[in-house]
Amino acid sequence: MPSLQPTASRIAGTGAYVPETVLTNDDLSRRVDTSDEWIRERTGIRERRIARDGEAASDMALAAARSALAAAGVQASELDMIVVGTISADMPLPACAAILQQKLGAGPCPAFDVAAACAGFVYGLSIGDSFVRQGSARRVLVVGVELLSRVLNWADRTTCVLFGDGAGAAVLVPAEESGGRVLATRLYTDGNFARSLYIPGGGSLEPLTPEGIAAARDKVHMIGSDIFKVAVRNLTQASRDALELAGLTPGEVDWVVPHQANLRIISQVASRLELPLDRFVIDIDRYGNTSSASIPIALDEAVRDGRIQPGHSVLMCALGAGISWASAVVRM
Ligand code: ACO
């Protein structure tokens, strides 16, 4: 990797991809004992996207990455690093980032996955920014991608209604003297909640057996109320921490791009930060919870439709399995 003058990084381009197939709440109510009303009122979700048969996480990551590279004016061959936040990679080994690197025709730059669940994209942003800051990378591709529909138990109404598939990406390059830059990032994990949201089987502790598969041990298990309680508190604190590091008050933020897990969580964070909900980029109604992809998908949408403008201050915050959570403040 190149050795460069240390400088902050900036987001030079964003991209996103969601599969075409739409699964509505009404569709789900024909599969499990649920209703459009319950899902909308408890979560804010109306529909989500589902990958087509044969489509891989790396395919979705590729589409989002190409779009971000084009927006940034960076060639895949110019990348110094690829970081992919995912917990639903194509296969346990190798990293999704390695497969993405090959599909992009990039390399031989370092390419690795970050398993921080919903916080994976912000973790990747922080890692990429650190490498640019220390002068050992110039162009870093950060991706959040999840193909959660393949790791859900479609008979479990407490989880299957919540999630969707998708990918988002951003390209980091060295910041210029004035203009956009990553102002602050903060990362956290509390392993005491490791079993509040997890996939128990299929790892080295519990290799899969036919009985394990029949009992859906290879699918997502979640105690949603455990996560809900800590999510509001931790996301608010992480947001305050990153803002303090960036030297900003909540009122100085132009846009908040939160992880889209539950509209009620987002609303409660907004009220604790004393910010109006219309300053939040929200797309959970259309995509559900796409885990690590949710922030870069929402960010890309708001950049492309002109809500987020150059010079705007953007706060991002996410929390998911681990539990791991993270925040970032970026001047676009
Ligand atoms: N349809 C109808 N009823 C349901 C459904 C459903 N899909 N799911 C649960 N219920 C029932 C429950 O069985 C329960 O019934 P009971 O009272 O008879 O026992 C009732 O609804 C209430 O269930 P709760 O779990 O208490 O509902 P809650 O209001 O907490 O909402 C939810 C559940 C939406 C999961 C919420 O807890 C939540 O959003 N949690 C946080 C999720 C999160 O942020 N996860 C982290 C990110 S994901 C990642 O990292 C990959």
Residues whose N, C-alpha, C, O or C-beta is under 5 A from the ligand:
A	BS01	ACO	D33 T34 S35 W38 R42 T43 A117 C118 R157 T158 V161 G224 S225 I227 F228 A261 N262 S291 L319 G320 A321
